[in-house]
Amino acid sequence: MGVEGTGRSGRRATEAYRAARDELLDAVASGRALPGDWSFPDVGPVFNWAHDWFDAVGAGSDRPALVLTDESGGRTSLSFDEIVTRSNQVASWLSKLGVSKGDPIILMLGNQVELWESMLAVMKLGGVIVPTTAALGPADVGERIERSGARFVICNPAETAKFADAPGAIGRICVGVAGEGGADGWADLNEAYGLGDAGVAHPGTLAGDPLLYYFTSGTTSRPKLVEHTQVSYPVGHLSTMYWIGIRPGDVHCNVSSPGWAKHAWSCFFAPWAAEATVYVHSYSRFDPRDLLERVRSESVTTLCAPPTVWRMLITTDLSGGPGSLREVVSAGEPLNAEVIAQVERHWGLTIRDGYGQTETTASVGNPPGAPVRPGSMGRPLPGVPVTLVDVTTGGPVEGPGEGEICLDLSRSPRSLMRGYRGDAALAADAMAGGYYHSGDVASADDDGYVTFIGRTDDVFKSSDYKVSPFEVESVLIEHWAVAEAAVVPAPDELRLTVPKAYVALAPGVEASRETAFDILKYARERLAPFQRVRRIEFFELPKTISGKIRRVELRQRETQLPPDCEEWREEEFPDLRS
């Protein structure tokens, strides 16, 4: 099994981590409020989560750690002890290939056993994990190799051709026989599993050493490269475990694609911090009905899914009940009240919203048992120094008010990234004035409940009123014909700008004058005059490869609409004229 390379200090790190985790678990189970000065554990100057936590609790445990199913009926289940052994084998094998402490390694893998084992193995060697989605093409792959300084890549046979012209000397590792055009020079990861029970020494990683390089989804600019340390995600995600409400022995399902930070949030750190089972079902195309069946048949107790998935789920038949579900949460983008209401009506469960970024762990949320206020993301989570900062003065908002969601750097937020790798100016700007600036605007009420308003880039003024696209979109998607919507400012001679809605229609709905009128009328009856949608265009919404809407592209499009643009304006409908 794993080698306890740090001896007494390693045991102290494990004990500190366990004590903090158990305090959070007890608070959720008992409904007890945590003290206001609760802080993340001090795990010491030397820390490695794979050795000091996962191996410490996993060795000898026959409790299921990972269950994977697929569309063909395949099912794989591995215990904690089995993953300890298998990740040691992979780590030992990677070491023989030359992987060493500090080496960045691109992991371009799907929801397969090798992903989890490789993450642990790289961590055990002190390497730096660079999670990468398989949706990228060769050009993007090359850019990420250069920017991350990657020395190795681990991928599937189908992806090897993307690395044919990879810059620099990069070690190539494939899960199986490399695909056509990429067979030469590729090592087969499967060889690792023939090494027997291979122990791996603790690499002596310092708490501030790099562990993860994450590329953001790039909703407003080119993807940023976020650097997380051996502590910021492994320790910081205790807040995520607390928010979701995962307990030891739970079966946790998170709907997220590998390569993105949310996958590490809820498919790796948070559930395994709680000693729960990670359950993932692989799809070639997402099917909400199938997800519900899997949740019930696999006795899933805690479920996390982005708003897009929840909106798809409520279009299915929910009458079969929630199965064994106890906690349901949503993150990634704010969740609309209509979705929450429908799930409550059918299942008697409240979807609890939460907020965080690739740069952080869960920062704001509605933990289990806490009163949920419709529309609010909840309150700052334990140990996370969330502060709203006035975008004009740069000072903190005292009491209720509106400002940018920030973390107070004077309180040394443990769950925050180190910075943006390779861009000191961008990192300095993000940390200006003694705060980490999220770029998201929210409001807080008298009780500290935080409500999302929008990205600082997305909020705009119309007739001198501030318009939150999210608030308008939340009304639009309640209309029967609307599948998704994105609201941006459109130039207007009288009001400077007016809200325009780009709408993706529900299946089977015709993009017609009648449909446009019905949606505009619906919005007019439910929105304040300054929020009123005055133009509408049926359009396929541009998205990042992680599925987030790129409003920046729509704003740019509004500056010079193409001649064949077919938009509907409220002034074209006599019944809608003011």
TAPE-V118759 format. One record per residue. N is the residue number from 1. RES is the residue in three letters. PSI is psi in whole degrees, 0 to 359 (* if undefined). Layout:
n,res,psi
N,RES,PSI
N,RES,PSI
This chain:
n,res,psi
1,MET,188
2,GLY,148
3,VAL,126
4,GLU,79
5,GLY,340
6,THR,4
7,GLY,235
8,ARG,321
9,SER,326
10,GLY,320
11,ARG,322
12,ARG,321
13,ALA,316
14,THR,316
15,GLU,320
16,ALA,317
17,TYR,315
18,ARG,319
19,ALA,316
20,ALA,316
21,ARG,313
22,ASP,327
23,GLU,320
24,LEU,317
25,LEU,318
26,ASP,322
27,ALA,319
28,VAL,314
29,ALA,324
30,SER,348
31,GLY,14
32,ARG,137
33,ALA,139
34,LEU,150
35,PRO,150
36,GLY,338
37,ASP,18
38,TRP,139
39,SER,161
40,PHE,152
41,PRO,149
42,ASP,106
43,VAL,5
44,GLY,175
45,PRO,335
46,VAL,124
47,PHE,139
48,ASN,108
49,TRP,323
50,ALA,318
51,HIS,309
52,ASP,347
53,TRP,298
54,PHE,310
55,ASP,324
56,ALA,321
57,VAL,340
58,GLY,328
59,ALA,124
60,GLY,356
61,SER,124
62,ASP,9
63,ARG,137
64,PRO,130
65,ALA,326
66,LEU,127
67,VAL,122
68,LEU,135
69,THR,163
70,ASP,175
71,GLU,336
72,SER,359
73,GLY,1
74,GLY,147
75,ARG,127
76,THR,132
77,SER,127
78,LEU,138
79,SER,168
80,PHE,316
81,ASP,320
82,GLU,321
83,ILE,328
84,VAL,310
85,THR,312
86,ARG,322
87,SER,329
88,ASN,319
89,GLN,315
90,VAL,317
91,ALA,315
92,SER,318
93,TRP,318
94,LEU,323
95,SER,321
96,LYS,333
97,LEU,352
98,GLY,2
99,VAL,129
100,SER,175
101,LYS,131
102,GLY,352
103,ASP,125
104,PRO,134
105,ILE,119
106,ILE,127
107,LEU,105
108,MET,79
109,LEU,155
110,GLY,196
111,ASN,81
112,GLN,156
113,VAL,319
114,GLU,333
115,LEU,308
116,TRP,318
117,GLU,323
118,SER,321
119,MET,313
120,LEU,319
121,ALA,314
122,VAL,318
123,MET,318
124,LYS,334
125,LEU,355
126,GLY,14
127,GLY,176
128,VAL,121
129,ILE,131
130,VAL,84
131,PRO,134
132,THR,129
133,THR,143
134,ALA,354
135,ALA,350
136,LEU,151
137,GLY,177
138,PRO,319
139,ALA,315
140,ASP,322
141,VAL,314
142,GLY,318
143,GLU,320
144,ARG,328
145,ILE,314
146,GLU,314
147,ARG,327
148,SER,343
149,GLY,28
150,ALA,137
151,ARG,341
152,PHE,159
153,VAL,141
154,ILE,122
155,CYS,180
156,ASN,164
157,PRO,322
158,ALA,342
159,GLU,354
160,THR,326
161,ALA,335
162,LYS,341
163,PHE,10
164,ALA,322
165,ASP,29
166,ALA,137
167,PRO,145
168,GLY,179
169,ALA,102
170,ILE,132
171,GLY,133
172,ARG,124
173,ILE,130
174,CYS,146
175,VAL,89
176,GLY,193
177,VAL,130
178,ALA,149
179,GLY,174
180,GLU,134
181,GLY,355
182,GLY,17
183,ALA,321
184,ASP,130
185,GLY,6
186,TRP,128
187,ALA,149
188,ASP,115
189,LEU,332
190,ASN,340
191,GLU,336
192,ALA,327
193,TYR,1
194,GLY,10
195,LEU,355
196,GLY,199
197,ASP,85
198,ALA,119
199,GLY,153
200,VAL,129
201,ALA,146
202,HIS,131
203,PRO,355
204,GLY,31
205,THR,135
206,LEU,154
207,ALA,328
208,GLY,2
209,ASP,151
210,PRO,144
211,LEU,320
212,LEU,137
213,TYR,115
214,TYR,129
215,PHE,131
216,THR,171
217,SER,343
218,GLY,53
219,THR,332
220,THR,349
221,SER,185
222,ARG,151
223,PRO,135
224,LYS,154
225,LEU,105
226,VAL,132
227,GLU,121
228,HIS,152
229,THR,182
230,GLN,348
231,VAL,320
232,SER,315
233,TYR,311
234,PRO,317
235,VAL,318
236,GLY,330
237,HIS,4
238,LEU,329
239,SER,324
240,THR,318
241,MET,315
242,TYR,314
243,TRP,313
244,ILE,324
245,GLY,30
246,ILE,137
247,ARG,161
248,PRO,134
249,GLY,353
250,ASP,162
251,VAL,112
252,HIS,130
253,CYS,128
254,ASN,125
255,VAL,102
256,SER,152
257,SER,140
258,PRO,148
259,GLY,344
260,TRP,154
261,ALA,324
262,LYS,333
263,HIS,316
264,ALA,324
265,TRP,302
266,SER,356
267,CYS,3
268,PHE,282
269,PHE,306
270,ALA,310
271,PRO,322
272,TRP,337
273,ALA,325
274,ALA,356
275,GLU,45
276,ALA,168
277,THR,131
278,VAL,123
279,TYR,130
280,VAL,135
281,HIS,129
282,SER,134
283,TYR,147
284,SER,328
285,ARG,127
286,PHE,133
287,ASP,108
288,PRO,326
289,ARG,319
290,ASP,321
291,LEU,315
292,LEU,318
293,GLU,319
294,ARG,320
295,VAL,319
296,ARG,314
297,SER,332
298,GLU,7
299,SER,45
300,VAL,132
301,THR,332
302,THR,133
303,LEU,130
304,CYS,130
305,ALA,150
306,PRO,163
307,PRO,323
308,THR,318
309,VAL,317
310,TRP,322
311,ARG,327
312,MET,324
313,LEU,321
314,ILE,351
315,THR,353
316,THR,181
317,ASP,109
318,LEU,3
319,SER,344
320,GLY,354
321,GLY,172
322,PRO,4
323,GLY,232
324,SER,6
325,LEU,135
326,ARG,323
327,GLU,135
328,VAL,131
329,VAL,167
330,SER,144
331,ALA,169
332,GLY,313
333,GLU,159
334,PRO,148
335,LEU,139
336,ASN,146
337,ALA,326
338,GLU,321
339,VAL,315
340,ILE,317
341,ALA,319
342,GLN,319
343,VAL,320
344,GLU,319
345,ARG,320
346,HIS,325
347,TRP,345
348,GLY,18
349,LEU,142
350,THR,121
351,ILE,122
352,ARG,124
353,ASP,157
354,GLY,163
355,TYR,137
356,GLY,182
357,GLN,172
358,THR,326
359,GLU,347
360,THR,176
361,THR,193
362,ALA,126
363,SER,324
364,VAL,141
365,GLY,166
366,ASN,100
367,PRO,164
368,PRO,137
369,GLY,344
370,ALA,145
371,PRO,134
372,VAL,129
373,ARG,124
374,PRO,130
375,GLY,343
376,SER,146
377,MET,351
378,GLY,205
379,ARG,165
380,PRO,137
381,LEU,158
382,PRO,134
383,GLY,355
384,VAL,112
385,PRO,69
386,VAL,133
387,THR,136
388,LEU,131
389,VAL,130
390,ASP,123
391,VAL,346
392,THR,312
393,THR,337
394,GLY,5
395,GLY,163
396,PRO,146
397,VAL,118
398,GLU,126
399,GLY,204
400,PRO,148
401,GLY,190
402,GLU,141
403,GLY,181
404,GLU,137
405,ILE,120
406,CYS,164
407,LEU,134
408,ASP,110
409,LEU,338
410,SER,344
411,ARG,16
412,SER,66
413,PRO,116
414,ARG,339
415,SER,13
416,LEU,144
417,MET,163
418,ARG,320
419,GLY,192
420,TYR,117
421,ARG,133
422,GLY,8
423,ASP,79
424,ALA,325
425,ALA,317
426,LEU,319
427,ALA,318
428,ALA,322
429,ASP,321
430,ALA,333
431,MET,19
432,ALA,147
433,GLY,16
434,GLY,14
435,TYR,150
436,TYR,125
437,HIS,119
438,SER,335
439,GLY,5
440,ASP,138
441,VAL,138
442,ALA,169
443,SER,155
444,ALA,143
445,ASP,188
446,ASP,334
447,ASP,7
448,GLY,7
449,TYR,132
450,VAL,131
451,THR,125
452,PHE,137
453,ILE,314
454,GLY,173
455,ARG,147
456,THR,330
457,ASP,338
458,ASP,327
459,VAL,136
460,PHE,169
461,LYS,143
462,SER,123
463,SER,36
464,ASP,11
465,TYR,143
466,LYS,128
467,VAL,127
468,SER,113
469,PRO,321
470,PHE,318
471,GLU,320
472,VAL,317
473,GLU,326
474,SER,327
475,VAL,317
476,LEU,318
477,ILE,353
478,GLU,347
479,HIS,139
480,TRP,333
481,ALA,351
482,VAL,123
483,ALA,313
484,GLU,158
485,ALA,149
486,ALA,127
487,VAL,130
488,VAL,164
489,PRO,136
490,ALA,138
491,PRO,140
492,ASP,132
493,GLU,324
494,LEU,312
495,ARG,6
496,LEU,301
497,THR,156
498,VAL,154
499,PRO,128
500,LYS,138
501,ALA,124
502,TYR,123
503,VAL,129
504,ALA,121
505,LEU,153
506,ALA,155
507,PRO,134
508,GLY,355
509,VAL,133
510,GLU,136
511,ALA,90
512,SER,171
513,ARG,320
514,GLU,318
515,THR,317
516,ALA,315
517,PHE,316
518,ASP,321
519,ILE,316
520,LEU,319
521,LYS,317
522,TYR,313
523,ALA,320
524,ARG,323
525,GLU,347
526,ARG,358
527,LEU,154
528,ALA,154
529,PRO,321
530,PHE,341
531,GLN,353
532,ARG,131
533,VAL,120
534,ARG,349
535,ARG,152
536,ILE,141
537,GLU,132
538,PHE,123
539,PHE,146
540,GLU,116
541,LEU,131
542,PRO,138
543,LYS,158
544,THR,169
545,ILE,351
546,SER,0
547,GLY,6
548,LYS,142
549,ILE,132
550,ARG,84
551,ARG,335
552,VAL,323
553,GLU,322
554,LEU,322
555,ARG,318
556,GLN,322
557,ARG,325
558,GLU,338
559,THR,339
560,GLN,82
561,LEU,139
562,PRO,153
563,PRO,330
564,ASP,13
565,CYS,131
566,GLU,89
567,GLU,153
568,TRP,131
569,ARG,146
570,GLU,331
571,GLU,347
572,GLU,350
573,PHE,107
574,PRO,324
575,ASP,349
576,LEU,357
577,ARG,140
578,SER,*
